[in-house]
């Protein structure tokens, strides 16, 4: 059965470009409740571990460098059907393919720097949320 939580990051490009407020507004206006939230920065080691599933992909080095180059906003979000609904809200991985009105269409600049992360399964949402937050940071 689907759980009702997902994990997201506002990535360094969107933070650098001043989109934190607009993205959080779009998330909450779309019916997601913020369960946990922080401004933080991943070390190179953190990013390597977080994206270990992509370690054999040609873009892994670029991805690790990008995700550790500046602050991110990490959040756990709650809503019925959270994983799927959030992926609809953010749009396709490549902003060129993202639907009008989606967060990536509005705020992402490229496939590599695509503004936001959204978990792809309930299992990964739990793993990724636990990577960034302790139990006492969830509300
Ligand atoms: P996301 O799905 O949040 O997490 C994995 C990221 O890898 C993905 O977003 C993209 O930003 C990035 N990515 C996927 N495919 C490529 C690619 N071909 N070149 C560069 N980056 C990529």
Backbone and ligand atoms as CSV (ligand in chain L), in Angstrom:
chain,resi,resn,atom,element,x,y,z
A,1,UNK,N,N,0.837,-1.205,0.000
A,1,UNK,CA,C,0.000,0.000,0.000
A,1,UNK,C,C,0.876,1.261,0.000
A,2,UNK,N,N,0.483,2.256,-0.765
A,2,UNK,CA,C,1.262,3.489,-0.834
A,2,UNK,C,C,1.241,4.210,0.515
A,3,UNK,N,N,2.406,4.750,0.915
A,3,UNK,CA,C,2.416,5.588,2.111
A,3,UNK,C,C,2.082,7.010,1.673
A,4,UNK,N,N,1.988,7.921,2.625
A,4,UNK,CA,C,1.569,9.279,2.265
A,4,UNK,C,C,2.686,10.304,2.429
A,5,UNK,N,N,3.947,9.847,2.349
A,5,UNK,CA,C,5.056,10.786,2.490
A,5,UNK,C,C,6.023,10.662,1.319
A,6,UNK,N,N,6.619,11.800,0.972
A,6,UNK,CA,C,7.707,11.779,0.002
A,6,UNK,C,C,8.812,12.687,0.499
A,7,UNK,N,N,9.962,12.600,-0.159
A,7,UNK,CA,C,11.124,13.417,0.204
A,7,UNK,C,C,11.493,14.289,-0.985
A,8,UNK,N,N,11.851,15.545,-0.709
A,8,UNK,CA,C,12.283,16.439,-1.787
A,8,UNK,C,C,13.511,17.236,-1.388
A,9,UNK,N,N,14.244,17.678,-2.393
A,9,UNK,CA,C,15.298,18.677,-2.195
A,9,UNK,C,C,15.081,19.781,-3.220
A,10,UNK,N,N,15.164,21.036,-2.768
A,10,UNK,CA,C,15.328,22.150,-3.697
A,10,UNK,C,C,16.831,22.226,-3.941
A,11,UNK,N,N,17.232,22.001,-5.182
A,11,UNK,CA,C,18.649,21.782,-5.502
A,11,UNK,C,C,19.440,23.103,-5.550
A,12,UNK,N,N,20.781,23.005,-5.546
A,12,UNK,CA,C,21.608,24.226,-5.484
A,12,UNK,C,C,21.281,25.265,-6.553
A,13,UNK,N,N,20.932,24.840,-7.774
A,13,UNK,CA,C,20.633,25.833,-8.823
A,13,UNK,C,C,19.430,26.685,-8.437
A,14,UNK,N,N,18.369,26.053,-7.940
A,14,UNK,CA,C,17.151,26.791,-7.598
A,14,UNK,C,C,17.361,27.662,-6.364
A,15,UNK,N,N,18.206,27.201,-5.419
A,15,UNK,CA,C,18.534,28.032,-4.255
A,15,UNK,C,C,19.330,29.256,-4.718
A,16,UNK,N,N,20.347,29.017,-5.558
A,16,UNK,CA,C,21.184,30.128,-6.069
A,16,UNK,C,C,20.339,31.154,-6.817
A,17,UNK,N,N,19.331,30.675,-7.537
A,17,UNK,CA,C,18.514,31.567,-8.364
A,17,UNK,C,C,17.349,32.211,-7.610
A,18,UNK,N,N,17.290,31.973,-6.287
A,18,UNK,CA,C,16.298,32.671,-5.457
A,18,UNK,C,C,14.891,32.110,-5.524
A,19,UNK,N,N,14.754,30.801,-5.801
A,19,UNK,CA,C,13.423,30.224,-5.991
A,19,UNK,C,C,12.889,29.445,-4.785
A,20,UNK,N,N,13.552,29.501,-3.631
A,20,UNK,CA,C,13.084,28.708,-2.479
A,20,UNK,C,C,11.629,29.056,-2.143
A,21,UNK,N,N,11.346,30.331,-1.988
A,21,UNK,CA,C,10.008,30.743,-1.559
A,21,UNK,C,C,8.929,30.339,-2.551
A,22,UNK,N,N,9.188,30.581,-3.838
A,22,UNK,CA,C,8.187,30.268,-4.867
A,22,UNK,C,C,7.928,28.761,-4.933
A,23,UNK,N,N,8.986,27.974,-4.791
A,23,UNK,CA,C,8.810,26.510,-4.868
A,23,UNK,C,C,8.059,25.994,-3.648
A,24,UNK,N,N,8.407,26.480,-2.445
A,24,UNK,CA,C,7.673,26.039,-1.241
A,24,UNK,C,C,6.209,26.462,-1.325
A,25,UNK,N,N,5.939,27.650,-1.860
A,25,UNK,CA,C,4.557,28.112,-2.019
A,25,UNK,C,C,3.779,27.178,-2.957
A,26,UNK,N,N,4.415,26.785,-4.050
A,26,UNK,CA,C,3.748,25.901,-5.011
A,26,UNK,C,C,3.485,24.529,-4.380
A,27,UNK,N,N,4.432,24.064,-3.582
A,27,UNK,CA,C,4.279,22.765,-2.919
A,27,UNK,C,C,3.104,22.793,-1.934
A,28,UNK,N,N,3.067,23.814,-1.090
A,28,UNK,CA,C,1.994,23.853,-0.081
A,28,UNK,C,C,0.648,24.172,-0.731
A,29,UNK,N,N,0.646,25.014,-1.770
A,29,UNK,CA,C,-0.613,25.327,-2.474
A,29,UNK,C,C,-1.164,24.096,-3.190
A,30,UNK,N,N,-0.290,23.101,-3.440
A,30,UNK,CA,C,-0.728,21.875,-4.110
A,30,UNK,C,C,-1.184,20.810,-3.116
A,31,UNK,N,N,-1.273,21.180,-1.833
A,31,UNK,CA,C,-1.863,20.287,-0.855
A,31,UNK,C,C,-0.890,19.442,-0.056
A,32,UNK,N,N,0.405,19.704,-0.184
A,32,UNK,CA,C,1.391,18.960,0.605
A,32,UNK,C,C,1.607,19.674,1.937
A,33,UNK,N,N,1.672,18.884,3.020
A,33,UNK,CA,C,1.997,19.423,4.339
A,33,UNK,C,C,3.482,19.193,4.593
A,34,UNK,N,N,4.166,20.226,5.082
A,34,UNK,CA,C,5.599,20.087,5.372
A,34,UNK,C,C,5.764,19.413,6.732
A,35,UNK,N,N,6.379,18.230,6.716
A,35,UNK,CA,C,6.595,17.436,7.925
A,35,UNK,C,C,7.969,17.744,8.520
A,36,UNK,N,N,8.945,18.032,7.643
A,36,UNK,CA,C,10.315,18.351,8.055
A,36,UNK,C,C,10.901,19.270,7.000
A,37,UNK,N,N,11.792,20.201,7.450
A,37,UNK,CA,C,12.324,21.199,6.504
A,37,UNK,C,C,13.658,21.721,7.015
A,38,UNK,N,N,14.678,21.787,6.146
A,38,UNK,CA,C,15.930,22.434,6.554
A,38,UNK,C,C,16.727,22.934,5.356
A,39,UNK,N,N,17.471,24.042,5.605
A,39,UNK,CA,C,18.474,24.520,4.665
A,39,UNK,C,C,19.785,23.870,5.088
A,40,UNK,N,N,20.422,23.149,4.178
A,40,UNK,CA,C,21.612,22.395,4.532
A,40,UNK,C,C,22.512,22.287,3.304
A,41,UNK,N,N,23.690,21.717,3.471
A,41,UNK,CA,C,24.565,21.495,2.312
A,41,UNK,C,C,25.150,20.108,2.401
A,42,UNK,N,N,25.098,19.371,1.309
A,42,UNK,CA,C,25.691,18.036,1.275
A,42,UNK,C,C,27.188,18.156,1.009
A,43,UNK,N,N,27.984,17.372,1.730
A,43,UNK,CA,C,29.404,17.249,1.395
A,43,UNK,C,C,29.509,16.383,0.140
A,44,UNK,N,N,30.705,16.341,-0.435
A,44,UNK,CA,C,30.934,15.447,-1.580
A,44,UNK,C,C,30.628,14.005,-1.172
A,45,UNK,N,N,31.055,13.620,0.018
A,45,UNK,CA,C,30.794,12.251,0.496
A,45,UNK,C,C,29.295,11.996,0.653
A,46,UNK,N,N,28.570,12.987,1.172
A,46,UNK,CA,C,27.104,12.854,1.298
A,46,UNK,C,C,26.469,12.622,-0.073
A,47,UNK,N,N,26.862,13.458,-1.042
A,47,UNK,CA,C,26.244,13.371,-2.377
A,47,UNK,C,C,26.592,12.038,-3.037
A,48,UNK,N,N,27.820,11.577,-2.851
A,48,UNK,CA,C,28.202,10.266,-3.410
A,48,UNK,C,C,27.327,9.168,-2.832
A,49,UNK,N,N,27.088,9.239,-1.527
A,49,UNK,CA,C,26.271,8.208,-0.874
A,49,UNK,C,C,24.801,8.330,-1.296
A,50,UNK,N,N,24.292,9.555,-1.299
A,50,UNK,CA,C,22.880,9.756,-1.637
A,50,UNK,C,C,22.581,9.245,-3.049
A,51,UNK,N,N,23.528,9.472,-3.970
A,51,UNK,CA,C,23.306,9.091,-5.374
A,51,UNK,C,C,24.076,7.820,-5.763
A,52,UNK,N,N,24.400,6.987,-4.789
A,52,UNK,CA,C,25.181,5.768,-5.062
A,52,UNK,C,C,24.547,4.898,-6.145
A,53,UNK,N,N,23.217,4.933,-6.218
A,53,UNK,CA,C,22.507,4.129,-7.226
A,53,UNK,C,C,22.921,4.533,-8.652
A,54,UNK,N,N,23.420,5.768,-8.810
A,54,UNK,CA,C,23.840,6.248,-10.133
A,54,UNK,C,C,25.350,6.158,-10.341
A,55,UNK,N,N,26.073,5.465,-9.459
A,55,UNK,CA,C,27.541,5.537,-9.479
A,55,UNK,C,C,28.185,5.030,-10.767
A,56,UNK,N,N,27.477,4.180,-11.502
A,56,UNK,CA,C,28.041,3.681,-12.760
A,56,UNK,C,C,27.647,4.540,-13.965
A,57,UNK,N,N,26.804,5.536,-13.734
A,57,UNK,CA,C,26.318,6.354,-14.854
A,57,UNK,C,C,27.365,7.404,-15.225
A,58,UNK,N,N,27.420,7.788,-16.500
A,58,UNK,CA,C,28.455,8.745,-16.940
A,58,UNK,C,C,28.322,10.124,-16.284
A,59,UNK,N,N,27.116,10.473,-15.810
A,59,UNK,CA,C,26.909,11.803,-15.240
A,59,UNK,C,C,27.115,11.837,-13.724
A,60,UNK,N,N,27.556,10.729,-13.133
A,60,UNK,CA,C,27.659,10.646,-11.660
A,60,UNK,C,C,28.570,11.734,-11.071
A,61,UNK,N,N,29.755,11.913,-11.648
A,61,UNK,CA,C,30.703,12.907,-11.128
A,61,UNK,C,C,30.126,14.308,-11.175
A,62,UNK,N,N,29.509,14.623,-12.301
A,62,UNK,CA,C,28.879,15.935,-12.502
A,62,UNK,C,C,27.731,16.134,-11.496
A,63,UNK,N,N,26.971,15.071,-11.268
A,63,UNK,CA,C,25.837,15.123,-10.347
A,63,UNK,C,C,26.312,15.364,-8.911
A,64,UNK,N,N,27.361,14.652,-8.508
A,64,UNK,CA,C,27.904,14.793,-7.151
A,64,UNK,C,C,28.464,16.200,-6.954
A,65,UNK,N,N,29.183,16.697,-7.951
A,65,UNK,CA,C,29.771,18.041,-7.853
A,65,UNK,C,C,28.669,19.098,-7.740
A,66,UNK,N,N,27.648,18.960,-8.584
A,66,UNK,CA,C,26.526,19.916,-8.568
A,66,UNK,C,C,25.797,19.897,-7.228
A,67,UNK,N,N,25.457,18.708,-6.746
A,67,UNK,CA,C,24.615,18.624,-5.558
A,67,UNK,C,C,25.337,19.024,-4.276
A,68,UNK,N,N,26.686,19.089,-4.332
A,68,UNK,CA,C,27.438,19.483,-3.138
A,68,UNK,C,C,27.993,20.908,-3.252
A,69,UNK,N,N,27.678,21.626,-4.324
A,69,UNK,CA,C,28.351,22.923,-4.536
A,69,UNK,C,C,27.735,24.075,-3.738
A,70,UNK,N,N,26.564,23.878,-3.166
A,70,UNK,CA,C,25.928,24.949,-2.403
A,70,UNK,C,C,24.768,24.404,-1.604
A,71,UNK,N,N,24.100,25.301,-0.862
A,71,UNK,CA,C,23.003,24.830,-0.017
A,71,UNK,C,C,21.824,24.277,-0.811
A,72,UNK,N,N,21.115,23.384,-0.155
A,72,UNK,CA,C,19.863,22.826,-0.664
A,72,UNK,C,C,18.802,23.020,0.416
A,73,UNK,N,N,17.543,22.884,0.043
A,73,UNK,CA,C,16.466,22.774,1.031
A,73,UNK,C,C,15.978,21.332,0.968
A,74,UNK,N,N,16.064,20.640,2.094
A,74,UNK,CA,C,15.569,19.259,2.186
A,74,UNK,C,C,14.235,19.285,2.912
A,75,UNK,N,N,13.298,18.457,2.467
A,75,UNK,CA,C,11.976,18.440,3.121
A,75,UNK,C,C,11.320,17.078,2.981
A,76,UNK,N,N,10.533,16.748,3.986
A,76,UNK,CA,C,9.628,15.601,3.918
A,76,UNK,C,C,8.217,16.160,3.829
A,77,UNK,N,N,7.455,15.629,2.887
A,77,UNK,CA,C,6.123,16.158,2.584
A,77,UNK,C,C,5.072,15.085,2.756
A,78,UNK,N,N,3.902,15.500,3.194
A,78,UNK,CA,C,2.819,14.541,3.443
A,78,UNK,C,C,1.581,14.914,2.628
A,79,UNK,N,N,1.008,13.919,2.014
A,79,UNK,CA,C,-0.224,14.091,1.219
A,79,UNK,C,C,-0.649,12.686,0.801
A,80,UNK,N,N,-1.918,12.483,0.605
A,80,UNK,CA,C,-2.350,11.200,0.041
A,80,UNK,C,C,-1.659,11.002,-1.306
A,81,UNK,N,N,-1.169,9.796,-1.565
A,81,UNK,CA,C,-0.508,9.484,-2.848
A,81,UNK,C,C,0.693,10.411,-3.105
A,82,UNK,N,N,1.473,10.676,-2.042
A,82,UNK,CA,C,2.490,11.728,-2.080
A,82,UNK,C,C,3.546,11.533,-3.161
A,83,UNK,N,N,4.103,10.321,-3.284
A,83,UNK,CA,C,5.213,10.112,-4.225
A,83,UNK,C,C,4.771,10.436,-5.649
A,84,UNK,N,N,3.671,9.838,-6.054
A,84,UNK,CA,C,3.208,10.018,-7.438
A,84,UNK,C,C,2.739,11.459,-7.692
A,85,UNK,N,N,1.974,12.013,-6.747
A,85,UNK,CA,C,1.466,13.374,-6.948
A,85,UNK,C,C,2.605,14.390,-6.979
A,86,UNK,N,N,3.640,14.148,-6.171
A,86,UNK,CA,C,4.745,15.107,-6.173
A,86,UNK,C,C,5.527,15.028,-7.479
A,87,UNK,N,N,5.705,13.827,-8.008
A,87,UNK,CA,C,6.414,13.700,-9.286
A,87,UNK,C,C,5.621,14.358,-10.417
A,88,UNK,N,N,4.315,14.320,-10.319
A,88,UNK,CA,C,3.491,15.047,-11.303
A,88,UNK,C,C,3.708,16.552,-11.150
A,89,UNK,N,N,3.745,17.017,-9.903
A,89,UNK,CA,C,3.926,18.452,-9.653
A,89,UNK,C,C,5.279,18.959,-10.146
A,90,UNK,N,N,6.346,18.147,-10.017
A,90,UNK,CA,C,7.670,18.652,-10.425
A,90,UNK,C,C,7.908,18.499,-11.927
A,91,UNK,N,N,7.278,17.529,-12.573
A,91,UNK,CA,C,7.445,17.372,-14.009
A,91,UNK,C,C,8.609,16.473,-14.376
A,92,UNK,N,N,8.799,16.294,-15.671
A,92,UNK,CA,C,9.823,15.368,-16.185
A,92,UNK,C,C,11.229,15.777,-15.751
A,93,UNK,N,N,12.125,14.773,-15.656
A,93,UNK,CA,C,13.506,15.007,-15.224
A,93,UNK,C,C,14.170,16.096,-16.065
A,94,UNK,N,N,13.965,16.027,-17.366
A,94,UNK,CA,C,14.514,17.051,-18.255
A,94,UNK,C,C,13.488,18.178,-18.400
A,95,UNK,N,N,13.830,19.401,-17.956
A,95,UNK,CA,C,12.835,20.492,-18.012
A,95,UNK,C,C,12.312,20.748,-19.422
A,96,UNK,N,N,13.096,20.375,-20.432
A,96,UNK,CA,C,12.625,20.555,-21.817
A,96,UNK,C,C,11.401,19.687,-22.093
A,97,UNK,N,N,11.264,18.592,-21.355
A,97,UNK,CA,C,10.134,17.678,-21.540
A,97,UNK,C,C,9.033,17.887,-20.495
A,98,UNK,N,N,9.255,18.783,-19.546
A,98,UNK,CA,C,8.308,18.946,-18.429
A,98,UNK,C,C,7.049,19.686,-18.875
A,99,UNK,N,N,5.913,19.282,-18.312
A,99,UNK,CA,C,4.633,19.906,-18.656
A,99,UNK,C,C,4.582,21.350,-18.157
A,100,UNK,N,N,3.785,22.155,-18.861
A,100,UNK,CA,C,3.575,23.553,-18.461
A,100,UNK,C,C,3.089,23.615,-17.013
A,101,UNK,N,N,3.602,24.571,-16.257
A,101,UNK,CA,C,3.139,24.785,-14.897
A,101,UNK,C,C,3.836,23.932,-13.860
A,102,UNK,N,N,4.634,22.945,-14.298
A,102,UNK,CA,C,5.355,22.124,-13.327
A,102,UNK,C,C,6.561,22.903,-12.786
A,103,UNK,N,N,7.049,22.446,-11.634
A,103,UNK,CA,C,8.151,23.177,-10.988
A,103,UNK,C,C,9.394,23.172,-11.879
A,104,UNK,N,N,9.678,22.041,-12.508
A,104,UNK,CA,C,10.876,22.021,-13.366
A,104,UNK,C,C,10.693,22.880,-14.614
A,105,UNK,N,N,9.484,22.914,-15.167
A,105,UNK,CA,C,9.247,23.780,-16.327
A,105,UNK,C,C,9.470,25.237,-15.941
A,106,UNK,N,N,9.031,25.600,-14.724
A,106,UNK,CA,C,9.113,26.992,-14.290
A,106,UNK,C,C,10.518,27.392,-13.854
A,107,UNK,N,N,11.232,26.461,-13.162
A,107,UNK,CA,C,12.437,26.895,-12.463
A,107,UNK,C,C,13.724,26.161,-12.823
A,108,UNK,N,N,13.658,25.063,-13.585
A,108,UNK,CA,C,14.882,24.321,-13.905
A,108,UNK,C,C,15.513,24.861,-15.177
A,109,UNK,N,N,16.812,24.662,-15.279
A,109,UNK,CA,C,17.521,25.196,-16.444
A,109,UNK,C,C,18.042,24.099,-17.375
A,110,UNK,N,N,18.266,22.892,-16.861
A,110,UNK,CA,C,18.821,21.823,-17.699
A,110,UNK,C,C,18.541,20.469,-17.063
A,111,UNK,N,N,18.835,19.412,-17.803
A,111,UNK,CA,C,18.678,18.050,-17.273
A,111,UNK,C,C,19.533,17.847,-16.023
A,112,UNK,N,N,20.739,18.326,-16.063
A,112,UNK,CA,C,21.653,18.138,-14.927
A,112,UNK,C,C,21.284,19.016,-13.742
A,113,UNK,N,N,20.799,20.237,-14.017
A,113,UNK,CA,C,20.468,21.191,-12.954
A,113,UNK,C,C,18.964,21.436,-13.029
A,114,UNK,N,N,18.223,20.491,-12.428
A,114,UNK,CA,C,16.774,20.489,-12.668
A,114,UNK,C,C,15.932,20.890,-11.459
A,115,UNK,N,N,16.505,21.747,-10.613
A,115,UNK,CA,C,15.778,22.518,-9.583
A,115,UNK,C,C,15.261,21.733,-8.377
A,116,UNK,N,N,14.685,20.562,-8.605
A,116,UNK,CA,C,14.094,19.822,-7.483
A,116,UNK,C,C,14.280,18.319,-7.653
A,117,UNK,N,N,14.306,17.651,-6.515
A,117,UNK,CA,C,14.317,16.184,-6.468
A,117,UNK,C,C,12.978,15.717,-5.909
A,118,UNK,N,N,12.497,14.605,-6.395
A,118,UNK,CA,C,11.335,13.953,-5.799
A,118,UNK,C,C,11.579,12.457,-5.768
A,119,UNK,N,N,11.333,11.826,-4.634
A,119,UNK,CA,C,11.558,10.379,-4.506
A,119,UNK,C,C,10.747,9.625,-5.553
A,120,UNK,N,N,11.313,8.484,-6.011
A,120,UNK,CA,C,10.629,7.722,-7.061
A,120,UNK,C,C,9.829,6.537,-6.535
A,121,UNK,N,N,9.856,6.298,-5.218
A,121,UNK,CA,C,9.075,5.197,-4.644
A,121,UNK,C,C,8.895,5.465,-3.153
A,122,UNK,N,N,7.935,4.787,-2.553
A,122,UNK,CA,C,7.736,4.913,-1.102
A,122,UNK,C,C,8.975,4.454,-0.343
A,123,UNK,N,N,9.576,3.379,-0.827
A,123,UNK,CA,C,10.774,2.845,-0.162
A,123,UNK,C,C,11.899,3.885,-0.189
A,124,UNK,N,N,12.152,4.481,-1.355
A,124,UNK,CA,C,13.219,5.484,-1.443
A,124,UNK,C,C,12.866,6.753,-0.684
A,125,UNK,N,N,11.589,7.110,-0.622
A,125,UNK,CA,C,11.189,8.283,0.159
A,125,UNK,C,C,11.595,8.099,1.622
A,126,UNK,N,N,11.383,6.907,2.152
A,126,UNK,CA,C,11.743,6.638,3.552
A,126,UNK,C,C,13.262,6.658,3.736
A,127,UNK,N,N,13.989,6.038,2.806
A,127,UNK,CA,C,15.461,6.006,2.895
A,127,UNK,C,C,16.034,7.419,2.790
A,128,UNK,N,N,15.557,8.175,1.815
A,128,UNK,CA,C,16.094,9.526,1.570
A,128,UNK,C,C,15.716,10.481,2.703
A,129,UNK,N,N,14.509,10.351,3.246
A,129,UNK,CA,C,14.110,11.185,4.372
A,129,UNK,C,C,14.996,10.917,5.583
A,130,UNK,N,N,15.278,9.642,5.819
A,130,UNK,CA,C,16.107,9.266,6.968
A,130,UNK,C,C,17.564,9.685,6.771
A,131,UNK,N,N,17.983,9.842,5.517
A,131,UNK,CA,C,19.352,10.312,5.233
A,131,UNK,C,C,19.533,11.738,5.772
A,132,UNK,N,N,18.494,12.556,5.659
A,132,UNK,CA,C,18.611,13.981,5.991
A,132,UNK,C,C,18.027,14.365,7.346
A,133,UNK,N,N,17.114,13.568,7.893
A,133,UNK,CA,C,16.405,13.992,9.117
A,133,UNK,C,C,16.414,12.904,10.183
A,134,UNK,N,N,16.552,13.341,11.433
A,134,UNK,CA,C,16.359,12.426,12.554
A,134,UNK,C,C,14.879,12.458,12.939
A,135,UNK,N,N,14.460,11.484,13.731
A,135,UNK,CA,C,13.052,11.397,14.116
A,135,UNK,C,C,12.552,12.643,14.812
A,136,UNK,N,N,13.417,13.313,15.592
A,136,UNK,CA,C,12.950,14.491,16.344
A,136,UNK,C,C,12.842,15.738,15.479
A,137,UNK,N,N,13.204,15.644,14.203
A,137,UNK,CA,C,13.050,16.776,13.273
A,137,UNK,C,C,11.770,16.669,12.448
A,138,UNK,N,N,10.984,15.626,12.708
A,138,UNK,CA,C,9.717,15.416,11.972
A,138,UNK,C,C,8.545,15.883,12.815
A,139,UNK,N,N,7.612,16.619,12.178
A,139,UNK,CA,C,6.487,17.183,12.923
A,139,UNK,C,C,5.162,16.918,12.231
L,1,LIG,P1,P,16.893,13.405,-10.062
L,1,LIG,O1,O,15.958,12.445,-10.725
L,1,LIG,O2,O,16.396,14.307,-9.013
L,1,LIG,O3,O,18.138,12.575,-9.470
L,1,LIG,C1,C,19.118,12.050,-10.356
L,1,LIG,C2,C,19.609,13.183,-11.196
L,1,LIG,O4,O,20.600,12.870,-12.150
L,1,LIG,C3,C,18.463,13.709,-12.048
L,1,LIG,O5,O,17.527,14.333,-11.212
L,1,LIG,C4,C,19.188,14.621,-12.998
L,1,LIG,O6,O,19.417,15.887,-12.434
L,1,LIG,C5,C,20.519,13.892,-13.129
L,1,LIG,N1,N,20.614,13.304,-14.443
L,1,LIG,C6,C,19.859,12.324,-14.950
L,1,LIG,N2,N,20.245,12.029,-16.209
L,1,LIG,C7,C,21.268,12.853,-16.483
L,1,LIG,C8,C,22.098,13.042,-17.608
L,1,LIG,N3,N,21.936,12.306,-18.720
L,1,LIG,N4,N,23.051,13.991,-17.552
L,1,LIG,C9,C,23.214,14.723,-16.433
L,1,LIG,N5,N,22.458,14.590,-15.316
L,1,LIG,C10,C,21.496,13.670,-15.353
